[in-house]
Amino acid sequence: MLNKKFILIFIVFFSFQFKQFAFSLKKEPIKISFYDSFAPFSYKENGQTKGIFIDIAQLILHDMMGYEVQIDSFPWGRAQDLVKKAEFDSHITAKTTEREKFLLFPNTEIISSNVALVYSKESKKIKEILKINKKDELNNYKMVGYIGDGWAKEQFHDDKDVKFFRTANLVDVLKMVDDNSADIYVSSNEKADKYLAKKHAFKNLRFKSIYFLKPASVHFYFCLRKEFPESEKIMNEFEKNLIRVKKSGKISRIIHKYY
């Protein structure tokens, strides 16, 4: 009798697992294109893409929703071009008007971060820099940014408000400010930049939260190509699961793995 019950339970369990597996095979893989120099959120190390955003994407899309998730990371400008060309499907990034033209964004962000002014403690202009409280005052300084920073592009109206030099990646930006090759950098993710400053031993860098740019914080979202099959359904399900894992504390635990 016990053997029959055991066999019945095994058959039911196996049937359920097989159905789940078969269902997952019908789903198109979601290819996510990350920024390769945005530690601890996304970065490439020894050829492998890692970080907070990667762990969260795998948790929700793969573990909870049953999708195969294909991940790679690139310089940020190229990463975005790959999604525009539909060679990849998704990012985790800040919402901009330009990105909303071809990407779906949920209402719930994954993380938020303060906007900060980054400068060197060795700068000869430090007293003046600390007094900056208007956007147009940034033009009095040599400001640097990186290629693909859509938030800065929108914030400064495609460089019409503030002129600045762009480098290939964020690490180069921080290095230039650290060694006084540039005066300032306006950061959309203070947490990531502080992490990178510590990792690369940029000991001169200082961070000041600023509130004269609106909004004074930047939200980062999972986003998906509008043309991806069942994109709206996927986005709705992703958001429901994101809210669940936030409430459960799993997001916080993932973040604490890296800090």
NORGIFEN-V758897 format. One record per run of one state. SS is the DSSP state (H for helix, E for strand, L for the rest). FROM is the first residue (numbers start at 0). LEN is the number of residues. If there is no record, write none. Layout:
# NORGIFEN-V758897
SS,FROM,LEN + SS,FROM,LEN
This chain:
# NORGIFEN-V758897
L,0,1 + H,1,25 + L,26,3 + E,29,6 + L,35,1 + E,36,2 + L,38,3 + E,41,4 + L,45,2 + E,47,3 + L,50,1 + H,51,13 + L,64,4 + E,68,6 + L,74,1 + H,75,9 + L,84,5 + E,89,5 + L,94,2 + H,96,4 + L,100,2 + E,102,3 + L,105,5 + E,110,4 + L,114,1 + E,115,5 + L,120,5 + H,125,4 + L,129,5 + H,134,6 + L,140,2 + E,142,4 + L,146,3 + H,149,6 + L,155,9 + E,164,3 + L,167,2 + H,169,9 + L,178,5 + E,183,4 + L,187,2 + H,189,10 + L,199,5 + E,204,5 + L,209,7 + E,216,9 + L,225,5 + H,230,18 + L,248,1 + H,249,9 + L,258,1
